């Protein structure tokens, strides 16, 4: 996903802020990309019916983590659009909170992925890592 609060602003003229329609299109595109990647990952793993029983919990954890990330991103955009500029101390505090929440979300994803991963064949396990890395590289952390 576009990921960073700064990505949209990097191309804007000084003083311009992304408008609501632009933000809505970006969020819709991110949702489409999430759906596509999850479907591709599931298809790429070629899950058996028995293995597929563990997929919903994994997918739900990924979607919850993405929703949490999107909410944080939207809050940062709102602060920026209101002209709020945090102090260096506030930035450190925000970064600390962000890292803590990311860690919590990662733990939830890992916990949900464990039963799925444990049930995979060795060949599927060798595909799981690259599929997750690709997921991360597309901005879904």
Secondary structure, DSSP 8 states (H G I E B T S, - for coil): ----HHHHHTTS-TT----HHHHHHHHHHHHHHHHHHHHHHHHHHT--HHHHTTHHHHHHHHHHHHHHHHHHHHHHHHHHHTT----HHHHHHHHHHHHHHHHHHHHHHHHHHHHHHHTS-HHHHHHHHHHHHHHHHTT--
